[in-house]
């Protein structure tokens, strides 16, 4: 896996890391933006992320893997295909921000998850972790057990702590430190 992680880090640095002034989905302002979908929507990036995440969940005995739309969408598609190719097929799902008002009116899309099913959440980037917490809550309302969350990049701006308070362990392939960046709360220049 070290070689795959190095290839993924290189892709993220080259294609997904943008510097400038940005407002994140959490509402926070940042001087950089990591657009994970630029990588997870490419053939190589999708393969690398899915390979690394499947290695993370190996032996966990989970029933499915999925996450909040939109960051998780390309990841779960790649996970489904790669797990099938590897002979370890795993169901995937996507959690909408709210239930649809038409059709089946579902908030959790994909093959049905039974009560007591054990799942792992995934996303591309975590800042505060709010999307993952909301996805966990939606799954728990359906009786699904969320084991942990895995993200491509943890911005180290509270997601780890917020998820822990919500009873969810967070693992990441990378943190902002892997990109030579400091999280604003840890930036010595900001005291």
C-alpha positions in Angstrom: 0.0 0.0 0.0 2.8 2.5 0.5 3.3 2.8 -3.2 -0.4 3.4 -3.8 -0.5 6.0 -1.1 2.5 7.8 -2.6 0.8 7.8 -6.1 -2.4 9.2 -4.6 -0.6 11.9 -2.6 1.2 12.9 -5.8 -2.1 13.2 -7.7 -3.7 15.1 -5.0 -0.8 17.6 -4.7 -0.7 18.0 -8.5 -4.4 18.2 -9.4 -6.6 18.7 -6.3 -4.8 21.2 -4.1 -5.7 24.8 -4.9 -4.4 27.8 -3.1 -6.3 31.1 -2.7 -9.3 32.3 -0.8 -12.1 29.7 -0.3 -15.2 29.2 1.7 -15.6 25.6 2.7 -19.0 23.7 3.1 -18.6 24.1 6.8 -18.7 27.9 6.3 -15.1 28.3 7.4 -12.7 30.4 5.3 -9.4 28.8 4.1 -6.3 29.7 2.1 -6.4 26.3 0.4 -8.9 23.9 -1.0 -8.6 20.2 -1.6 -11.1 19.2 -4.3 -11.1 15.5 -3.8 -13.6 14.8 -6.6 -11.0 16.0 -9.2 -9.1 12.8 -8.2 -11.9 10.4 -7.3 -13.6 11.0 -10.6 -10.5 10.0 -12.6 -9.7 6.3 -13.4 -6.4 6.3 -11.5 -7.6 8.3 -8.6 -10.8 6.2 -8.2 -8.7 3.0 -8.3 -6.1 4.3 -5.8 -8.7 5.5 -3.3 -10.8 2.4 -3.5 -7.8 0.1 -3.2 -6.5 1.9 -0.1 -10.0 2.1 1.5 -10.7 -1.6 0.8 -7.4 -2.4 2.5 -8.5 -0.3 5.5 -11.8 -2.3 5.9 -10.3 -5.8 5.3 -11.3 -8.2 8.0 -13.8 -5.8 9.6 -16.8 -7.9 8.7 -18.9 -5.0 7.4 -22.1 -5.4 5.4 -21.8 -2.2 3.4 -19.8 0.9 2.8 -21.0 4.4 1.8 -21.3 8.0 2.7 -22.8 11.4 2.3 -23.5 12.7 -1.2 -21.6 14.3 -3.1 -18.1 13.6 -1.8 -18.7 9.8 -1.3 -20.5 9.2 -4.6 -17.5 8.5 -6.9 -15.7 6.7 -4.0 -18.5 4.2 -3.4 -18.9 3.5 -7.1 -15.2 2.6 -7.3 -15.4 0.6 -4.1 -18.3 -1.5 -5.5 -16.6 -2.3 -8.7 -13.2 -3.0 -7.2 -14.6 -5.2 -4.5 -16.5 -7.2 -7.1 -13.3 -7.6 -9.2 -11.4 -8.7 -6.2 -14.0 -11.3 -5.3 -15.0 -9.6 -2.0 -18.1 -7.8 -3.3 -19.5 -5.3 -0.8 -22.7 -3.4 -1.0 -22.5 0.4 -1.2 -24.9 3.2 -0.5 -25.2 7.0 -0.6 -26.8 9.2 2.1 -28.8 12.2 0.9 -28.9 15.4 3.0 -32.6 14.7 3.3 -35.2 12.2 2.1 -36.5 12.6 -1.4 -40.0 14.0 -1.6 -40.9 11.8 -4.6 -40.5 8.2 -5.7 -39.5 5.9 -2.8 -38.8 9.0 -0.6 -35.5 7.5 0.6 -32.6 9.3 2.3 -30.3 6.2 2.0 -29.9 5.2 -1.6 -28.6 1.8 -2.7 -29.4 -1.9 -1.9 -31.5 -2.2 1.3 -29.6 -2.3 4.5 -31.1 -4.5 7.2 -31.5 -3.4 10.8 -28.3 -4.3 12.6 -26.2 -4.1 9.4 -22.6 -2.9 10.1 -21.3 -0.2 7.8 -18.4 2.1 7.3 -18.8 5.7 6.1 -16.4 7.3 3.6 -15.9 10.8 2.2 -13.3 12.7 0.3 -12.4 15.5 2.7 -13.4 16.1 6.3 -13.2 19.5 7.9 -15.7 19.6 10.8 -17.1 16.1 10.0 -20.7 17.4 10.0 -21.7 15.6 6.8 -20.4 12.3 8.3 -22.3 12.9 11.6 -25.5 13.6 9.7 -25.0 10.5 7.6 -24.4 8.4 10.8 -27.6 9.8 12.3 -29.7 8.9 9.2 -28.3 5.4 9.2 -28.9 4.9 12.9 -32.6 6.0 12.4 -32.8 2.9 10.1 -31.2 0.7 12.7 -27.9 0.5 10.9 -24.7 0.3 13.0 -21.9 2.7 11.8 -18.5 1.2 12.7 -16.2 4.1 11.7 -15.5 6.7 9.0 -12.7 6.9 6.5 -11.8 9.9 4.5 -9.1 10.7 1.9 -8.0 13.8 3.7 -8.6 15.1 7.2 -8.1 18.9 7.2 -7.5 18.6 11.0 -10.1 21.3 11.8 -12.2 19.4 14.3 -13.6 16.4 12.4 -11.7 13.9 14.5 -12.9 15.4 17.8 -16.5 16.0 16.6 -16.8 12.5 15.3 -15.4 11.0 18.5 -18.1 13.0 20.5 -20.7 11.5 18.1 -19.3 8.0 18.9 -17.5 7.5 15.6 -13.8 6.8 15.0 -12.2 8.7 12.0 -9.4 7.3 10.0 -7.8 9.2 7.1 -5.5 8.2 4.3 -3.9 11.7 4.6 -4.0 14.7 6.8 -3.2 18.3 5.8 0.3 17.8 7.3 1.0 15.3 4.5 0.7 18.3 2.1 3.0 20.5 4.2 0.0 22.5 5.4 -1.1 23.4 8.9 -4.7 23.4 10.0 -5.7 27.0 11.0 -6.2 26.0 14.6 -2.7 24.6 14.7 -1.1 27.5 12.8 1.5 29.1 15.2 1.2 32.4 13.3 -2.4 32.6 14.4 -1.6 31.9 18.0 
